[in-house]
Amino acid sequence: MKKFFLLTMLSFVMALPSCKPRSERHASGQPDPELQSVLTQLSGAFERISPRVIRPAEGFLKYPYLIPAGFYQQMWDWDGYFMGTWFIEKGKPEYMKYWALNFLEGMNENGYVAGCMTTEGPRIKRGTFFMKPFLSTGVLEASEAMGDFEWVRPWYDRLCRVLAYRDSTQRDEATGLYFWEMAFQSGADNNPALNYFADDQRSFLACDCSTMQMLEFQAQSRIAAALGMPEDAAVYAAKAQTLADAIRDILWCPINQCFYNVDRETGAHYHRISYSCFWPLYAGLASQEEGQAMIKRYLLNEAHLRSPHGLRSLSASDPDYNNKNIILPFSNWQGPIWIPALVVYARGMLNYGFRDELRPIAIATARLLLADLEIYDTMHENYHAETGVGLAPAPNYIDPATGQFIGFISWNLCAESVLKACQ
């Protein structure tokens, strides 16, 4: 049985000191001045603008909360998680704790948690479960960073109830894998590797949902162990291992050297190469040979995901590939460059020995953010993969109070962590 291991976004950051002998040198053996320059500029800019994503407790939200800023003024699930990892890196783990507590406060009696919380209450979206599987993972990372698990004890049963509710609504009984009812639930709103229109009744055993849930079980196991609950820890560890095995056995296509989503009705691999296919590599679930083959064949291939400005969210060879400027009714994941996708790709590349290949990709994408910051003092949600032009929100989205472009911050902060990992 192959081993698997938990590689959350926090471990992405916290593992950096172990790379110190190599951390200031690139392939030539000399310090990389371009990387250091870009990192210094980006770090300074992020430190300056980061207060814009913090809001004080208000109304339904009992704790300070994180918002993407600009177009979005609400607290969102994975936006807040990724921002929380950046704040942990900056020595402020309390924001990840607050993020978790606000969601746990908003949970209903069944274990349902909305993916978006507002000062007026949960925002109920499509499907039976809208929050993505990050809650236990965020709780674990906040607790480890603070050196304190006792704050979790009163909330532990709620975490268990959330996991059980997801099992009852998004777990496929035949395979043990997890599915989205539609792409919109996944956060990659119009991902062609999933069904993204309500009249498309298909559902898919999903690489991203299954991997996220595996990491949730692993995190819950570690939380239980820290709270002195060895039986629970063993149960959740076993769930994680069983799920990891299913991801490898069912979602991996050896012929095409790729993890694919699987049509629940037909059981066939759905041959669409998107960012979401790479979540199993983020968690280190492929063998070294398999992971390296997938990265070389698709991620570093200009015919698929490699672009002049970073990494596409959908293969350029896909018939739906485009770089349209869309923000409503959903954001466009059919080609544009996204920072959370870069985080997933980067962790996979680091897991399988592609640090040197990651470096120019990370620098190129960071330069897109720096150009935005220079012009707008904020950023865009995503970027045209072929030209580097900022996409959503469009230029006509102006803050009436200031007359300035409203922009976007959110998980773009994590570009700093990717640059640090390339040192």
C-alpha positions as CSV (number, residue, x, y, z in Angstrom):
1,M,0.0,0.0,0.0
2,K,1.4,3.4,-1.0
3,K,2.0,5.9,1.7
4,F,0.3,9.2,1.7
5,F,0.9,12.3,3.8
6,L,-0.8,15.5,4.8
7,L,0.6,18.5,3.0
8,T,-1.7,21.4,3.9
9,M,-1.0,24.9,2.9
10,L,0.5,25.5,6.4
11,S,3.0,22.7,5.9
12,F,3.8,24.3,2.6
13,V,5.0,27.4,4.5
14,M,6.4,25.7,7.6
15,A,8.5,23.3,5.6
16,L,10.5,26.2,4.2
17,P,13.2,26.3,6.9
18,S,14.2,22.7,6.2
19,C,15.2,23.9,2.7
20,K,17.6,26.6,4.1
21,P,20.8,25.2,2.6
22,R,19.3,25.7,-0.8
23,S,16.9,28.5,0.0
24,E,19.0,31.4,-1.4
25,R,20.3,29.8,-4.5
26,H,18.9,28.9,-7.9
27,A,20.0,26.3,-10.4
28,S,23.4,28.0,-11.1
29,G,24.3,27.8,-7.4
30,Q,24.1,31.5,-7.0
31,P,21.5,33.7,-5.3
32,D,18.6,34.5,-7.7
33,P,18.4,38.3,-7.6
34,E,15.2,38.4,-9.7
35,L,13.4,36.2,-7.3
36,Q,14.6,38.1,-4.3
37,S,13.6,41.4,-5.9
38,V,10.1,40.3,-6.8
39,L,9.6,38.7,-3.4
40,T,10.7,41.8,-1.5
41,Q,8.4,44.0,-3.6
42,L,5.4,41.7,-3.2
43,S,6.0,41.1,0.5
44,G,6.1,44.8,1.2
45,A,3.0,45.5,-0.9
46,F,1.0,42.7,0.8
47,E,2.0,43.9,4.2
48,R,0.6,47.3,3.3
49,I,-2.7,46.2,1.8
50,S,-3.5,43.2,4.0
51,P,-5.5,45.3,6.6
52,R,-8.1,45.7,3.8
53,V,-9.2,42.1,4.1
54,I,-9.8,42.3,7.9
55,R,-13.2,43.3,9.3
56,P,-14.1,43.6,13.0
57,A,-16.9,41.4,14.4
58,E,-20.3,42.6,13.4
59,G,-23.8,41.3,13.5
60,F,-24.0,37.6,12.9
61,L,-20.2,37.3,12.7
62,K,-19.1,37.2,16.3
63,Y,-15.4,37.2,15.5
64,P,-13.2,39.4,13.3
65,Y,-13.4,38.0,9.8
66,L,-11.6,38.0,6.5
67,I,-13.0,39.2,3.2
68,P,-11.6,39.0,-0.3
69,A,-12.0,42.8,-0.5
70,G,-13.0,44.8,-3.5
71,F,-15.8,43.1,-5.3
72,Y,-16.5,40.8,-2.3
73,Q,-17.3,42.1,1.1
74,Q,-18.5,38.8,2.6
75,M,-16.6,36.0,4.5
76,W,-16.0,33.0,2.1
77,D,-14.9,29.5,2.8
78,W,-11.7,28.8,0.8
79,D,-10.8,32.4,0.3
80,G,-10.7,32.8,4.1
81,Y,-8.8,29.6,4.5
82,F,-6.0,30.6,2.1
83,M,-5.8,34.1,3.5
84,G,-5.6,32.5,7.0
85,T,-2.5,30.5,5.9
86,W,-0.9,33.8,4.9
87,F,-1.7,35.3,8.3
88,I,-0.3,32.3,10.0
89,E,2.9,32.8,8.2
90,K,2.9,36.3,9.4
91,G,2.6,35.2,13.0
92,K,-1.2,36.0,13.3
93,P,-2.9,32.5,13.5
94,E,-5.8,34.0,15.3
95,Y,-7.4,35.0,12.0
96,M,-7.6,31.3,11.0
97,K,-9.2,30.6,14.3
98,Y,-11.7,33.4,13.9
99,W,-12.5,32.1,10.4
100,A,-13.2,28.6,11.8
101,L,-15.3,29.9,14.7
102,N,-17.5,32.1,12.5
103,F,-18.3,29.1,10.3
104,L,-18.9,26.8,13.2
105,E,-21.2,29.4,14.8
106,G,-23.2,29.3,11.6
107,M,-23.6,25.6,11.3
108,N,-27.1,24.2,11.5
109,E,-28.3,21.2,13.6
110,N,-27.6,18.8,10.7
111,G,-24.0,19.8,10.2
112,Y,-24.6,22.0,7.2
113,V,-22.3,25.0,6.8
114,A,-22.8,27.7,4.2
115,G,-19.8,28.6,2.1
116,C,-20.4,32.3,2.6
117,M,-21.2,34.1,5.8
118,T,-22.4,37.7,6.1
119,T,-23.1,40.0,9.0
120,E,-26.8,39.1,8.5
121,G,-26.3,35.4,8.5
122,P,-25.3,32.4,6.2
123,R,-25.8,32.9,2.5
124,I,-27.5,29.7,1.3
125,K,-26.4,28.7,-2.2
126,R,-27.1,25.9,-4.6
127,G,-26.8,22.2,-3.5
128,T,-27.1,20.4,-0.3
129,F,-23.6,21.4,1.0
130,F,-21.9,24.5,-0.3
131,M,-18.9,24.8,2.0
132,K,-15.7,23.2,0.6
133,P,-13.8,20.7,2.8
134,F,-11.4,23.0,4.7
135,L,-12.8,23.4,8.1
136,S,-10.9,20.7,10.1
137,T,-7.8,21.5,8.2
138,G,-8.0,25.2,9.1
139,V,-8.7,24.4,12.8
140,L,-5.6,22.1,12.8
141,E,-3.4,24.7,11.3
142,A,-4.5,27.5,13.6
143,S,-4.1,25.2,16.7
144,E,-0.6,24.1,15.7
145,A,0.5,27.6,15.0
146,M,-0.9,28.8,18.4
147,G,0.4,25.8,20.3
148,D,-3.1,25.5,21.7
149,F,-5.8,22.9,21.0
150,E,-8.0,23.4,24.1
151,W,-10.0,26.1,22.4
152,V,-11.2,23.4,20.0
153,R,-12.6,21.1,22.6
154,P,-16.1,22.8,22.9
155,W,-16.4,22.7,19.1
156,Y,-15.1,19.2,18.5
157,D,-18.5,17.6,18.2
158,R,-19.5,20.2,15.6
159,L,-16.5,19.4,13.5
160,C,-17.5,15.7,13.6
161,R,-21.0,16.6,12.7
162,V,-19.8,18.6,9.6
163,L,-17.8,15.6,8.5
164,A,-20.7,13.3,9.0
165,Y,-23.1,15.6,7.1
166,R,-20.7,15.7,4.1
167,D,-20.6,11.9,4.2
168,S,-24.4,11.8,4.0
169,T,-24.6,14.3,1.1
170,Q,-21.4,14.1,-1.0
171,R,-20.0,10.6,-0.5
172,D,-20.5,8.0,-3.2
173,E,-21.4,4.8,-1.5
174,A,-20.2,2.5,-4.3
175,T,-16.6,3.9,-4.4
176,G,-16.2,5.9,-1.2
177,L,-15.1,8.9,-3.2
178,Y,-16.7,12.4,-2.9
179,F,-18.5,14.4,-5.5
180,W,-19.9,17.9,-6.2
181,E,-23.5,18.2,-7.2
182,M,-22.3,20.8,-9.7
183,A,-19.2,22.8,-10.4
184,F,-20.4,25.9,-8.6
185,Q,-20.0,24.1,-5.3
186,S,-16.4,23.5,-5.9
187,G,-15.4,27.1,-6.1
188,A,-14.1,26.6,-9.6
189,D,-17.4,27.9,-10.8
190,N,-17.5,26.9,-14.4
191,N,-14.9,24.1,-14.5
192,P,-15.6,22.0,-17.6
193,A,-14.3,19.0,-15.8
194,L,-17.5,19.1,-13.8
195,N,-21.2,20.0,-14.6
196,Y,-21.6,23.7,-14.2
197,F,-25.1,24.3,-15.5
198,A,-28.2,23.4,-13.5
199,D,-29.8,21.5,-16.4
200,D,-26.7,19.2,-16.6
201,Q,-27.7,16.4,-14.2
202,R,-24.4,14.6,-14.2
203,S,-22.2,14.5,-11.2
204,F,-18.6,13.4,-11.0
205,L,-16.4,11.7,-8.5
206,A,-14.0,14.6,-8.1
207,C,-10.3,14.8,-7.7
208,D,-10.5,18.1,-5.7
209,C,-13.4,17.2,-3.4
210,S,-12.0,13.8,-2.6
211,T,-8.5,15.0,-1.9
212,M,-9.8,17.9,0.2
213,Q,-11.9,15.5,2.2
214,M,-9.0,13.1,2.7
215,L,-7.0,16.0,4.2
216,E,-10.0,16.9,6.4
217,F,-10.0,13.3,7.8
218,Q,-6.3,13.5,8.4
219,A,-6.6,16.8,10.1
220,Q,-9.5,15.6,12.3
221,S,-7.4,12.6,13.3
222,R,-4.6,14.9,14.5
223,I,-7.1,17.2,16.3
224,A,-8.6,14.1,18.1
225,A,-5.1,12.9,19.1
226,A,-4.2,16.3,20.5
227,L,-7.4,16.4,22.5
228,G,-6.7,12.9,24.0
229,M,-9.2,11.0,21.9
230,P,-7.1,8.1,20.5
231,E,-10.1,6.0,19.3
232,D,-11.4,8.9,17.2
233,A,-8.0,9.6,16.0
234,A,-7.7,6.0,14.7
235,V,-11.1,6.1,13.1
236,Y,-10.4,9.3,11.1
237,A,-6.9,8.2,10.1
238,A,-8.4,5.0,8.7
239,K,-11.0,7.0,6.8
240,A,-8.2,9.1,5.3
241,Q,-6.2,6.1,4.3
242,T,-9.2,4.4,2.7
243,L,-10.1,7.5,0.8
244,A,-6.5,8.0,-0.4
245,D,-6.4,4.4,-1.7
246,A,-9.7,5.0,-3.6
247,I,-8.4,8.2,-5.2
248,R,-5.3,6.4,-6.5
249,D,-7.2,3.3,-7.6
250,I,-10.2,4.9,-9.3
251,L,-9.2,8.4,-10.4
252,W,-5.7,7.7,-11.8
253,C,-5.6,6.9,-15.5
254,P,-2.4,5.0,-16.2
255,I,-2.8,5.2,-20.0
256,N,-3.0,9.0,-20.0
257,Q,-0.9,9.5,-16.9
258,C,-3.4,11.8,-15.2
259,F,-5.9,12.0,-12.4
260,Y,-9.4,12.5,-13.9
261,N,-12.8,13.1,-12.5
262,V,-15.1,10.1,-13.0
263,D,-18.7,10.2,-14.3
264,R,-20.8,8.6,-11.4
265,E,-23.3,7.1,-13.8
266,T,-20.9,5.5,-16.4
267,G,-17.8,5.0,-14.3
268,A,-15.7,6.5,-17.1
269,H,-12.8,8.9,-16.7
270,Y,-13.8,12.3,-17.9
271,H,-10.9,13.4,-20.1
272,R,-10.7,17.1,-19.2
273,I,-7.4,18.5,-18.0
274,S,-8.1,21.3,-15.4
275,Y,-6.5,22.7,-12.3
276,S,-8.7,20.4,-10.2
277,C,-7.0,17.3,-11.6
278,F,-3.8,18.2,-9.7
279,W,-5.2,18.1,-6.1
280,P,-4.0,14.5,-5.7
281,L,-0.4,15.7,-6.5
282,Y,-0.9,18.5,-3.9
283,A,-1.4,15.8,-1.3
284,G,1.4,13.6,-2.6
285,L,-0.9,10.7,-3.6
286,A,0.9,9.6,-6.8
287,S,4.1,7.7,-6.9
288,Q,7.2,9.8,-7.8
289,E,7.1,8.2,-11.3
290,E,3.4,8.9,-11.8
291,G,3.6,12.5,-10.4
292,Q,6.6,13.4,-12.5
293,A,4.9,12.0,-15.6
294,M,1.7,14.0,-15.1
295,I,3.6,17.2,-14.4
296,K,5.8,16.9,-17.5
297,R,3.0,15.7,-19.8
298,Y,0.4,18.4,-18.8
299,L,1.6,21.1,-16.4
300,L,4.9,22.0,-18.1
301,N,3.4,21.5,-21.6
302,E,2.5,24.7,-23.5
303,A,-0.2,22.8,-25.4
304,H,-1.9,22.2,-22.0
305,L,-1.3,24.2,-18.9
306,R,2.0,26.1,-19.2
307,S,1.5,29.7,-20.4
308,P,3.9,32.7,-20.9
309,H,2.6,34.2,-17.6
310,G,2.1,31.1,-15.4
311,L,-0.2,28.1,-15.4
312,R,-3.6,28.0,-17.0
313,S,-6.7,26.8,-15.1
314,L,-7.8,24.6,-18.1
315,S,-5.8,23.0,-20.8
316,A,-5.3,25.1,-23.9
317,S,-6.2,22.0,-25.9
318,D,-9.7,21.8,-24.3
319,P,-12.5,22.8,-26.6
320,D,-13.9,25.1,-23.9
321,Y,-10.6,26.9,-23.3
322,N,-11.0,30.7,-23.1
323,N,-9.9,33.8,-21.2
324,K,-13.2,35.6,-21.0
325,N,-13.6,38.3,-18.4
326,I,-16.4,36.8,-16.3
327,I,-17.3,37.5,-12.7
328,L,-21.1,37.1,-12.7
329,P,-23.0,34.7,-12.6
330,F,-19.8,32.9,-11.9
331,S,-16.1,33.4,-12.2
332,N,-14.1,32.0,-15.2
333,W,-12.0,28.9,-14.5
334,Q,-11.8,27.9,-18.2
335,G,-8.3,29.1,-18.8
336,P,-7.3,32.2,-16.8
337,I,-4.5,32.2,-14.3
338,W,-5.6,31.9,-10.6
339,I,-3.4,32.2,-7.6
340,P,-5.1,29.3,-5.7
341,A,-4.6,27.1,-8.7
342,L,-0.9,28.2,-8.6
343,V,-0.8,27.1,-5.0
344,V,-2.1,23.6,-5.9
345,Y,0.3,23.3,-8.8
346,A,3.2,24.6,-6.8
347,R,2.8,22.1,-4.0
348,G,2.6,19.3,-6.5
349,M,5.7,20.4,-8.3
350,L,7.6,20.7,-5.0
351,N,6.4,17.2,-4.0
352,Y,7.8,15.7,-7.2
353,G,11.1,17.5,-7.6
354,F,10.3,20.5,-9.9
355,R,11.4,23.4,-7.7
356,D,13.7,24.8,-10.5
357,E,10.9,24.6,-13.0
358,L,8.5,26.3,-10.6
359,R,10.7,29.3,-10.0
360,P,10.2,31.1,-13.4
361,I,6.5,30.3,-13.3
362,A,6.1,31.9,-9.9
363,I,8.1,34.9,-10.8
364,A,6.1,35.5,-14.0
365,T,2.8,35.3,-12.2
366,A,4.0,37.5,-9.3
367,R,4.9,40.2,-11.9
368,L,1.3,40.2,-12.9
369,L,0.3,41.1,-9.4
370,L,3.0,43.7,-9.0
371,A,1.9,45.4,-12.2
372,D,-1.6,45.6,-10.8
373,L,-0.4,46.9,-7.5
374,E,1.6,49.6,-9.3
375,I,-1.3,50.8,-11.3
376,Y,-4.4,50.2,-9.1
377,D,-3.0,49.6,-5.6
378,T,-5.0,46.4,-5.7
379,M,-5.2,43.3,-7.9
380,H,-7.5,41.3,-10.2
381,E,-9.2,38.0,-9.4
382,N,-7.6,36.2,-12.3
383,Y,-5.4,37.0,-15.4
384,H,-5.5,36.3,-19.1
385,A,-3.1,33.3,-19.6
386,E,-1.9,34.4,-23.0
387,T,-1.5,38.2,-22.5
388,G,-1.2,38.6,-18.7
389,V,-4.0,41.2,-18.7
390,G,-6.0,41.4,-15.5
391,L,-9.5,40.1,-16.0
392,A,-12.3,40.1,-13.4
393,P,-13.4,42.5,-12.0
394,A,-13.7,44.6,-15.2
395,P,-12.4,48.2,-15.2
396,N,-15.9,49.6,-14.9
397,Y,-16.2,48.2,-11.4
398,I,-15.5,51.4,-9.4
399,D,-16.0,52.2,-5.8
400,P,-18.5,55.0,-5.7
401,A,-17.1,56.4,-2.5
402,T,-13.5,56.7,-3.8
403,G,-13.8,56.6,-7.6
404,Q,-11.1,53.9,-7.6
405,F,-11.1,50.4,-9.2
406,I,-12.4,48.1,-6.6
407,G,-10.1,45.2,-7.4
408,F,-9.5,42.0,-5.4
409,I,-7.0,40.8,-2.8
410,S,-8.0,37.5,-1.1
411,W,-5.9,34.5,-1.7
412,N,-3.6,36.4,-4.1
413,L,-1.6,36.9,-0.8
414,C,-0.5,33.3,-1.1
415,A,1.7,34.2,-4.1
416,E,4.2,35.3,-1.6
417,S,4.4,31.8,0.0
418,V,4.9,30.2,-3.5
419,L,7.8,32.6,-4.1
420,K,9.4,31.7,-0.8
421,A,9.1,28.0,-1.6
422,C,11.1,28.6,-4.8
423,Q,14.1,30.1,-3.0
